[in-house]
Amino acid sequence: MDTFQPLINLLMLLTVLSVAVERVTNTLKLRRPAMREMGKNEGAEKQREQEITQFSLLVSVVFALLVKANLFEVLSRLDAPWDTLGWARFDGTGLVRASVLTDIPSALYAAGGCIITGVALGFGSKFWHDMLDIVFNARESLKQFTRRAGTP
């Protein structure tokens, strides 16, 4: 596996999840007139922006909890972080609950990881996409450097 591949996998997952969160947030935001309409003065506009930010963060956390995007599990499986998503999985004959649902401490640990993921998703898809670009550029620069140095 490429040295950068685990980081690329993580950033790709966070980018995809944050795009989904932004779509859900925008859809819900457009249904609320107070968030849709610009403020009449600077103070009202700042208040509206603050409400939108808080609403986006709430939607991000709820979304991460719904899909069980637990950052702790994701980081433990950087070879395939998307395999950690979901509270249940279809195994061919039926649904199998996630192992974190066996006891309360495990469920709380998973919920904590999901909340942290939700906060991270709140940074937005542009942030995660930019991080992905930086890693891709670093990987390409390293490849060019090793080619010039004559190492395989």
Secondary structure, 3 states (H helix, E strand, C coil): CCCCHHHHHHHHHHHHHHHHHHHHHHHHHHCCHHHHCCCCCHHHHHHHHHHHHHHHHHHHHHHHHHHCCCHHHHHHCCCCHHHHCCCEEECCCCEEECHHHHCHHHHHHHHHHHHHHHHHHCCCHHHHHHHHHHHHHHHHHHHHHHHHHCCC
